[in-house]
Amino acid sequence: MNFLETLLSEKLKNRNPMLDIWGVDRKVLQIACQDIINYVKVHWGLIGKEANDYEITYRLEELYRNEKKELEEFIDLWAGIWLKKWGERVKLLIGSEDHKKWSRLAKILNNAEPIWRNLPNRKEMQELVISALVRNGEICGTSILSENLLKMELGEGGSELADEKERLLNVACRAVRKAKELSRSKGPLIFVKIDKGYYGEEF
């Protein structure tokens, strides 16, 4: 959906001219694009439905063709709210700042990575958490946060249930509960280490 990326890049740039959207801040645009897709997916009731990515593309293309002005106004408004959230929720870690705390989190996430990669239903689990985030006002970094909330639950290995389906349901329910709790918290939720390459590592 190149038209969405183009429209969103224009609106973000208008609101923050310092952004180098097609250069070093390209990652910002990629995250924003994923976030706006997750946002409409939730508000159009497409979470958990098969072929929902196709449905979203179709609907957005229809809006672009038939109601371009309204779509642009929506994206402009959404971009403003998203940038405010980005400022609140994303923190750049420079050098060894907060190193101990975040290296512990990174270890848990790394431990969960092989389990996560082999989960056949990880997309469905992630969409449940994304829905909880969006419905509770978290519209920034929804894919990153949802994946990491699930990995934290998997990595901490708190569930001793023998039945695999029941165990994964338990993991998803705990991650959804934590997603709701996050919306009541203040301060950053996504930490980006820039000593290993700009926007190189998120957790």
Secondary structure in CASP SS format (residue, H / E / C, confidence):
PFRMAT SS
TARGET T0000
AUTHOR 0000-0000-0000
METHOD secondary structure of the structure
MODEL  1
M C 1.00
N H 1.00
F H 1.00
L H 1.00
E H 1.00
T H 1.00
L H 1.00
L H 1.00
S H 1.00
E H 1.00
K H 1.00
L H 1.00
K H 1.00
N H 1.00
R H 1.00
N C 1.00
P C 1.00
M C 1.00
L C 1.00
D C 1.00
I C 1.00
W C 1.00
G C 1.00
V C 1.00
D C 1.00
R H 1.00
K H 1.00
V H 1.00
L H 1.00
Q H 1.00
I H 1.00
A H 1.00
C H 1.00
Q H 1.00
D H 1.00
I H 1.00
I H 1.00
N H 1.00
Y H 1.00
V H 1.00
K H 1.00
V H 1.00
H H 1.00
W C 1.00
G C 1.00
L C 1.00
I C 1.00
G C 1.00
K C 1.00
E C 1.00
A C 1.00
N H 1.00
D H 1.00
Y H 1.00
E H 1.00
I H 1.00
T H 1.00
Y H 1.00
R H 1.00
L H 1.00
E H 1.00
E H 1.00
L H 1.00
Y H 1.00
R H 1.00
N H 1.00
E C 1.00
K H 1.00
K H 1.00
E H 1.00
L H 1.00
E H 1.00
E H 1.00
F H 1.00
I H 1.00
D H 1.00
L H 1.00
W H 1.00
A H 1.00
G H 1.00
I H 1.00
W H 1.00
L H 1.00
K H 1.00
K H 1.00
W H 1.00
G H 1.00
E H 1.00
R H 1.00
V E 1.00
K E 1.00
L E 1.00
L E 1.00
I C 1.00
G C 1.00
S C 1.00
E C 1.00
D C 1.00
H H 1.00
K H 1.00
K H 1.00
W H 1.00
S H 1.00
R H 1.00
L H 1.00
A H 1.00
K H 1.00
I H 1.00
L H 1.00
N H 1.00
N H 1.00
A H 1.00
E H 1.00
P H 1.00
I H 1.00
W H 1.00
R H 1.00
N C 1.00
L C 1.00
P C 1.00
N C 1.00
R H 1.00
K H 1.00
E H 1.00
M H 1.00
Q H 1.00
E H 1.00
L H 1.00
V H 1.00
I H 1.00
S H 1.00
A H 1.00
L H 1.00
V H 1.00
R H 1.00
N C 1.00
G C 1.00
E C 1.00
I C 1.00
C C 1.00
G C 1.00
T H 1.00
S H 1.00
I H 1.00
L H 1.00
S H 1.00
E H 1.00
N H 1.00
L H 1.00
L H 1.00
K H 1.00
M H 1.00
E H 1.00
L H 1.00
G H 1.00
E H 1.00
G C 1.00
G C 1.00
S C 1.00
E C 1.00
L C 1.00
A C 1.00
D C 1.00
E H 1.00
K H 1.00
E H 1.00
R H 1.00
L H 1.00
L H 1.00
N H 1.00
V H 1.00
A H 1.00
C H 1.00
R H 1.00
A H 1.00
V H 1.00
R H 1.00
K H 1.00
A H 1.00
K H 1.00
E H 1.00
L H 1.00
S C 1.00
R C 1.00
S C 1.00
K C 1.00
G C 1.00
P C 1.00
L C 1.00
I E 1.00
F E 1.00
V E 1.00
K E 1.00
I C 1.00
D C 1.00
K C 1.00
G C 1.00
Y C 1.00
Y C 1.00
G C 1.00
E E 1.00
E E 1.00
F C 1.00
END
